[in-house]
């Protein structure tokens, strides 16, 4: 197993540790004695896990450690971390938290993309998936929203609504692109 893959697996293993610190911090908030050290540990674990995403990719590219296992594990680790953080910060008793609709939009978009890719791959084994600028920007805004919530900055609604709106827009864009590919595939070729 390559070093890049070991880093990716570490990122996956950090997910439940992050949830644990978030849950205990939320419990301390709900009983009226917020333990800020727990929140700081949650933030540190998230930042470290997010940083390993760039690190494993760098190592894989520059030290020729790209592998089929890494190609499968890396997106699982990325989405696993992102979705877990969003869901955890929606249901924890933090002073600021994501509204319930936010994880629903993020998860629905990812589920639609995954299902669409599965259908298109089934129909055409040469499926090439290219991320859109709206998808990349939505993910970046989701990360900003996560940081905003975790740092408990004031007025999180603006960034949460922006991230949610762009996430929805990117999901619709992927749907349109997928439907176009599907129509193209179903037309008789001359």
Secondary structure, DSSP 8 states (H G I E B T S, - for coil): --HHHHHHHHHHHHHHHHHHHHHHHHHHHHTT---HHHHHHHHHHHHHHHHHHHHHHHHHHHTT---HHHHHHHHHHHHHHHHHHHHHHHHS--SS---HHHHHHHHHHHHHHHHHHHHHHHH-TT------HHHHHHHHHHHHHHHHHHTT-S-THHHHHHHHHHHHHHHHHHHHHHHHHHHHHHS---
